Structures are given as C-alpha cells and as structure tokens.
Amino acid sequence: MGTRWLERFTRLITGKLRNKLIFTFSLIVALIVILLTYLSYRQTVVINEQNYIAGNQKLMKLVNQNLDRYIRQIDDFSLSPRNDTQFMDSLFSGDYLDQVYIQNQIKNMFYSRDDIEQISVYTPLTKQGYTITRKTMNLVQKPDMQTEQADWYRDAVHSPNFRNIEPVFQRGLSGSAEWLTFHRVLINISNKAPIAAISITLNFRELDKILLDAADKPDEFVGVFDEKNEPLYTQGPDYTAGRYGDFLPLVKENGGEAEYSTWTSGKTGYLMIDHISEGNRWKMVKLTPVHVLNQARVESPDLEFGGGRRVAGLFYRCDRDLVQCHYQPAEAVLAAHRAAGRGAF
C-alpha cells in the first residue's frame, strides 16, 4: 500500500507538466489553508480562555457576595434577642418562669430557620446553659462551667463586634451535617459586661444553594477561607493535601474584584481564580488544572482542521480543473507543431 502511494506521488512530481502544475498549486493552497486554520484555532483558544476567566471571575465575586450576605443575615439573627425586653430581663434572673421564657424563645429561634443544626445559649450571671439540636429536638438546660474557658468565648468577648466564627465543617462525619458555628456575645451596654452568649451552628442547606454553581467541573477545587486562612469549606479534589498555605499567599486584594493567576504544584499547573469578600474578608479560591481546560480544546482542532481539509480538497479540484482548462489548448497547439515537423500538414 505504502509503495503504491509513493509511486503515484513520484509520478505526480516527475510526470507531465499538467501534473506538476496541479501538485504545485495544490501544495500552495494546502499550506495557506493549514496556516489560516492554525491561526484561527489559536485565536479561538485565546478567546475561549478569556471568556472562561472573565465568566468565572464574575461568578466567584457573585458567589462570595452572596455568602457575605448570608453571614450578615445570621449576624442580624443572633442580635434579634436584644429586641425582646422580657428575654433580656430574664437573663438576669434565676426564677423558674424566667428560665422557661428563655427556653421558649430559644425554641422559637431554632424552629424559625431550617439551616440551623444547633443553638446553645449561655448565661454568665446564672451559669446556665441551654442547648437544642436537630438530633435530639429536645431543649436541655444544665449548669455550665466550661463555656467561659473556651477560646471562642474569650475571642468574642474581646472582639470589636463581640462575635466569633468557628469552623466545624463535618459534612458526613459520624452523621454530622455541621458547617460552622456563629458565636455572639450580648453585652451590657453600660459596662460592656457579657450577659449572654448565643452559639448558632449552621448546616449546609443554604451554603449548598449559594455554592451550587461555583464548580462546574468535577476536577475543580473550591475553597472558602477566613481572614486567618483557616478553611471554612472545601469542595472537590484537595490538590495540596491540606497545605493551603502553598497558594493562599497568591490571593491579593483587588478593590472588591476577583483576580486570576497561575499556580504550579509539582508538575501540574493550575488556573487560580480568587476573590476576597468585603464584609467578612473571606477568601474564595477556585483551582482548575490546566489539563482540564485543555480538554475543552480537543474537539476544537478536529473541527478546525477537518474543515481545513475539506477546503483544501475543494481548492485542489478547482486548481486541477483550472490547469486542465488552460493546459489542454496548449497541448493541442504543441501536437500541431509536432505534426508539422513531421511534414503532416
């Protein structure tokens, strides 16, 4: 098979003038088509990359803003007991009826939202703790001597906004569906002394809705990190095995806009798109392996070069017909001259 094609190619080059012209014109046209096809392919790749980056920058900014807005709602929700005068007065009392009122208000808060996994309230003046969870659905009240020793409590008491956000992130671990715990300390306005600590543990119900479109490929990694670079949420393959400090230093403030950069781990390159929220200063990071982006190009060159081959074939047929059209009259004249040379008039 190969030998026959080689013989045909050799005859095409060394044969008649018509074949040489057809081969020359066809080769020129083929080279032009290949060059134009390659340039068109490269331009398509660049445009696709730019569109992917721009689209994901807008997406990451929007998702992080929605997450910021959600935490702001929880912040306002944790302050809602302040609007209940009887609840605030009950915090100073150890009477049975006052404790019952506190229990009822905690139940009302718990059942008012389906994204709450647990609510705990601690009253420093009476040293009482109240807890209700989705697992038990029963409110438990008991003496609490541990809360004031907790790190989150001390951080919240000394925080400018008297709050602390503690990551839990235990989806699926031992049947848990906890994401994070929002701690709020209610203080006495006059002397800043704490009078109650409210801990609201959130599940993934609202978070999953917010992050639904953050990753559209199974090989993409999406992570949310607090201002201390502690992970609040991760999704997708963990390319750093928990060493998030390898790429988080690349996340920079950009006036509220999302940024993109490249990051390399080992022999694998990644496109990194990130955004820092304006409210909580949380970092949202999306890592996409470069080879995953390249997969989107696999079909593109086939289409481009497939079309190029069809165009080259069309030009080949046109060149052949054009050469034959001009070459046949010249061939007839040449035959007449040969006949005249032989004396055949």
C-alpha positions in Angstrom: 0.0 0.0 0.0 2.7 2.5 1.0 4.8 1.6 -2.0 1.9 2.2 -4.4 1.2 5.6 -2.9 4.9 6.5 -3.1 5.0 5.6 -6.8 1.9 7.7 -7.5 3.5 10.6 -5.7 6.7 10.2 -7.6 4.8 10.1 -11.0 2.9 13.3 -9.9 6.2 15.2 -9.4 8.2 13.8 -12.3 5.3 13.3 -14.7 3.7 15.6 -17.2 3.7 19.4 -16.8 0.0 19.4 -16.0 0.6 17.1 -13.0 3.4 19.3 -11.8 1.3 22.4 -12.0 -1.6 20.7 -10.2 0.8 19.5 -7.5 2.4 22.9 -7.1 -0.9 24.9 -6.9 -2.4 22.3 -4.6 0.6 22.4 -2.3 0.5 26.2 -2.1 -3.2 26.2 -1.4 -2.9 23.5 1.3 -0.1 25.4 3.1 -2.3 28.6 3.0 -5.3 26.7 4.4 -3.3 25.0 7.1 -1.7 28.3 8.2 -5.1 30.1 8.3 -6.7 27.1 10.1 -3.9 27.1 12.7 -4.2 30.9 13.2 -8.0 30.6 13.5 -7.6 27.8 16.1 -5.1 29.7 18.2 -7.5 32.7 18.1 -10.4 30.5 19.2 -8.3 29.1 22.1 -7.4 32.5 23.3 -11.0 33.8 23.1 -12.2 30.7 24.9 -9.7 31.2 27.7 -10.5 34.8 28.1 -14.2 34.1 28.2 -13.7 31.3 30.8 -11.6 33.5 33.0 -13.9 36.5 32.8 -17.0 34.4 33.4 -15.5 32.7 36.4 -14.3 36.0 37.8 -17.8 37.4 37.8 -19.1 34.1 39.2 -16.7 34.0 42.1 -17.4 37.6 43.0 -21.2 37.0 42.9 -21.0 33.8 45.0 -18.7 35.3 47.6 -21.0 38.4 47.9 -24.0 36.0 48.4 -22.0 34.2 51.1 -21.2 37.5 52.7 -24.9 38.5 52.6 -25.9 35.2 54.2 -23.5 35.6 57.1 -24.8 39.1 57.6 -28.3 37.6 57.9 -27.0 35.3 60.6 -25.3 38.2 62.3 -28.6 40.1 62.5 -30.4 36.9 63.6 -28.0 36.5 66.5 -28.8 40.0 67.7 -32.6 39.6 67.5 -33.0 38.6 71.2 -31.9 42.2 72.0 -35.3 43.3 70.7 -37.1 41.2 73.3 -37.1 43.1 76.5 -38.5 40.2 78.5 -35.9 37.9 77.3 -33.1 40.3 78.2 -34.6 40.8 81.6 -34.8 37.1 82.2 -31.1 36.7 81.7 -30.5 38.5 85.0 -32.9 36.2 86.9 -32.8 32.6 88.1 -36.5 32.3 88.6 -38.3 29.3 87.1 -40.7 31.3 85.0 -37.9 33.4 83.6 -35.9 30.3 82.7 -39.0 28.8 81.0 -39.3 32.0 78.9 -35.7 31.8 77.9 -36.3 28.1 76.8 -39.3 29.1 74.8 -37.5 31.9 73.0 -34.6 29.6 72.1 -37.0 27.1 70.7 -38.7 29.8 68.6 -35.3 30.9 67.2 -34.3 27.3 66.5 -37.5 26.4 64.6 -37.7 29.6 62.7 -34.9 28.5 60.3 -34.1 25.2 58.7 -30.4 25.9 58.2 -29.7 25.8 62.0 -28.3 22.5 63.3 -28.0 23.6 66.9 -28.5 26.6 69.2 -26.8 27.0 72.5 -27.3 29.9 74.9 -25.0 30.5 78.0 -25.9 33.0 80.7 -22.8 34.1 82.7 -24.9 35.6 85.6 -26.7 32.3 86.3 -24.1 29.9 84.9 -26.8 28.1 83.0 -26.5 26.5 79.5 -29.4 25.8 77.1 -29.0 23.6 74.1 -31.3 22.3 71.4 -30.2 20.2 68.3 -31.7 18.5 65.3 -30.6 15.2 66.6 -32.5 15.3 69.9 -35.1 18.0 69.2 -35.4 18.5 72.9 -34.0 21.5 74.8 -31.6 20.7 77.5 -30.8 23.0 80.4 -27.9 22.4 82.8 -25.2 24.2 84.8 -22.4 25.3 82.6 -18.9 26.0 84.0 -17.0 25.3 80.8 -18.1 28.0 78.3 -16.1 30.9 79.8 -12.9 28.9 79.4 -13.5 28.3 75.7 -11.2 30.1 73.2 -14.1 31.2 71.1 -15.8 32.9 74.2 -12.7 34.8 75.1 -12.2 35.9 71.5 -15.8 37.0 71.1 -15.7 39.0 74.4 -12.6 40.9 73.3 -13.7 41.2 69.7 -14.7 44.7 68.5 -18.1 43.3 67.2 -18.4 40.7 70.1 -18.6 37.7 67.8 -16.6 34.7 66.7 -17.0 32.4 63.8 -15.7 28.9 64.5 -15.4 26.4 61.5 -16.8 23.0 62.1 -17.1 21.6 58.6 -18.1 18.0 59.3 -20.3 17.0 56.4 -20.9 13.3 56.6 -18.5 12.7 59.5 -20.3 10.4 62.0 -23.7 11.5 60.5 -22.9 15.2 61.2 -24.1 17.9 58.9 -22.4 20.9 60.6 -20.7 23.7 58.7 -19.7 26.4 61.2 -20.8 27.9 64.5 -21.6 31.6 64.8 -20.9 32.8 68.3 -22.5 36.1 69.5 -21.9 37.7 72.9 -24.7 40.0 74.2 -23.2 42.7 76.5 -24.5 45.2 79.0 -24.2 48.5 77.1 -23.2 50.5 80.2 -20.2 48.4 81.3 -19.6 46.0 78.3 -20.0 43.0 80.6 -21.3 39.9 78.9 -24.8 38.8 79.8 -25.4 36.0 77.3 -23.5 34.0 74.7 -25.5 32.6 71.7 -24.0 29.9 69.6 -25.7 29.1 66.3 -24.4 26.1 64.5 -25.3 26.1 60.8 -25.8 23.2 58.4 -25.2 23.0 54.7 -28.7 23.8 53.5 -28.2 27.4 52.5 -24.4 27.1 51.8 -25.1 24.4 49.1 -27.5 26.7 47.4 -25.0 29.5 47.3 -22.1 27.4 46.1 -24.2 25.4 43.6 -22.6 26.8 40.5 -19.1 27.6 41.9 -17.6 24.5 40.4 -18.9 23.2 37.1 -16.2 20.5 36.6 -15.6 17.5 38.9 -11.8 18.2 38.8 -12.1 21.7 40.1 -11.3 22.7 43.7 -13.3 25.4 45.5 -12.3 26.6 49.0 -13.5 29.3 51.4 -11.0 30.5 53.9 -11.4 33.0 56.8 -9.2 36.0 57.5 -6.8 33.7 59.3 -6.6 31.4 56.2 -8.4 28.7 58.1 -10.6 26.5 55.8 -14.3 27.1 56.3 -15.4 25.0 53.3 -13.7 22.9 50.6 -15.2 21.1 47.6 -13.6 18.9 45.0 -10.2 17.2 45.0 -7.7 18.6 47.5 -4.6 19.1 45.4 -2.5 20.3 48.3 -3.5 17.7 50.9 -4.4 20.4 53.3 -1.4 22.6 52.7 -3.5 25.6 51.7 -0.7 28.0 52.6 1.0 26.9 49.3 -1.4 29.0 47.2 -3.2 31.4 49.6 -0.3 33.9 49.6 -1.2 34.5 45.9 -4.6 35.8 46.9 -4.4 39.6 46.8 -6.9 42.4 47.4 -8.2 43.9 44.1 -10.7 46.5 45.2 -13.5 44.1 45.6 -12.9 42.4 42.2 -11.9 38.8 41.5 -8.4 38.1 40.4 -6.8 35.3 38.5 -3.2 33.8 38.4 -1.4 30.6 37.7 0.0 28.3 40.4 2.1 25.2 40.0 2.3 22.2 42.3 4.8 19.6 41.3 4.5 19.1 37.6 0.9 20.2 37.4 -0.2 23.8 36.5 -3.4 25.3 37.8 -5.5 28.3 36.9 -6.5 30.1 40.2 -9.4 32.5 40.4 -10.0 34.1 43.7 -12.0 36.8 45.5 -11.9 38.5 48.9 -15.3 39.4 50.3 -15.7 43.0 51.5 -17.7 42.1 54.7 -16.0 39.1 56.3 -12.7 39.3 54.4 -13.2 35.7 53.4 -11.2 34.3 50.6 -12.9 32.2 47.9 -10.5 30.2 45.7 -11.1 28.1 42.7 -8.3 25.9 41.3 -8.7 24.3 37.8 -5.9 22.1 36.4 -4.6 23.3 33.1 -5.1 19.9 31.6 -8.8 20.1 32.4 -9.0 23.3 30.5 -7.1 21.8 27.6 -9.7 19.0 27.3 -12.2 21.6 26.1 -9.9 22.2 23.1 -9.7 18.6 22.0 -12.7 18.8 19.7 -11.9 22.3 18.5 -8.8 21.5 16.4 -10.5 18.5 14.9 -13.3 20.7 13.7 -10.9 23.4 12.5 -8.6 21.1 10.7 -11.4 18.9 9.4 -12.9 22.0 7.8 -9.4 22.9 6.5 -9.0 19.6 4.8 -12.4 20.0 3.1 -11.4 23.4 1.9 -8.1 22.2 0.7 -9.8 19.4 -1.2 -12.1 21.9 -2.8 -9.2 24.1 -3.9 -7.4 21.1 -5.2 -10.3 20.2 -7.5 -10.6 23.8 -8.6 -6.9 24.0 -9.4 -6.9 20.7 -11.3 -9.9 21.9 -13.4 -8.3 25.3 -14.0 -4.9 23.8 -15.0 -6.6 21.3 -17.3 -8.7 24.1 -18.9 -5.6 26.2 -19.7 -3.3 23.3 -20.4 -5.4 21.4 -22.9 -5.4 24.1 -25.6 -1.6 24.4 -25.2 -1.3 20.7 -25.6 -3.3 20.8 -28.9 -1.0 23.5 -30.3 2.1 21.5 -29.3 0.7 18.5 -31.1 0.1 20.5 -34.2 3.7 21.8 -34.2 4.9 18.2 -33.8 2.8 17.1 -36.8 4.2 20.0 -38.9 7.7 18.9 -38.0 7.0 15.5 -39.4 5.6 17.1 -42.6 2.0 16.1 -41.8 0.1 19.2 -42.9 
